[in-house]
Amino acid sequence: MTKLVMRFAMPIMIVLLVGCTSTQQMQVKSNVESITGTIWAGTDSDGDYYEYHFKTNGALHYKSPTGFWKNGTWKQEENEIYMETNNKYTERQGIISGNRMEGQAWNVKGVGGPG
């Protein structure tokens, strides 16, 4: 599993995106505020820094080791989050719980993976 540790930039909040098991994905949904307009940032398990800007209408802008990009999308349904970048080259899904986000990430090269 690909791991990404992220922190919410405004206001300060700690977020963690890590690999999870299928039982963790079956958590009970709860009312979670929209993350529209927020910025989440952190380092993945390879030590690379990423920053995600959750824009209106599902637009996702992000900073990666290769630059700043505006080719991502995101969806939030209650406490579930899904993000994809570069036409689904990389995908992430997870659960928001309080000030944490836990989930999984994978890409077309087979790094990470659902489940």
WOCOR-V202475 format. One line per field, one symbol per residue. ss: DSSP state (h for helix, s for strand, l for the rest). phi: phi as a letter, one per 30 degrees, with the letter a starting at -180 (. if undefined). psi: psi as a letter, one per 30 degrees, with the letter a starting at -180 (. if undefined). A space follows every 50 residues. Layout:
BEGIN
ss=???
phi=???
psi=???
END
This chain:
BEGIN
ss=lllsssssllllsssssllllllhhhllllllllllllssssssllllss sssslhhhssssssllsssssssssssllssssssllllsssssssslls sssssssllllslll
phi=.dcbcbbddbddacbbcbdbcddddcdddbdbddceicbcblcddciddb bccdddhidbcacbeckcbbccbbbbbhccbbbbbhhiebbbbabcbicb bblbbabddidikdj
psi=kkkkklkkejlkkkkkjlkllfeffglkklkklkgkglkklakaffgkkl kkjjllggkjklklffaklhhlllkkjcgkkkkkkhhgekkklakkjcgl kkblkllffgkakl.
END
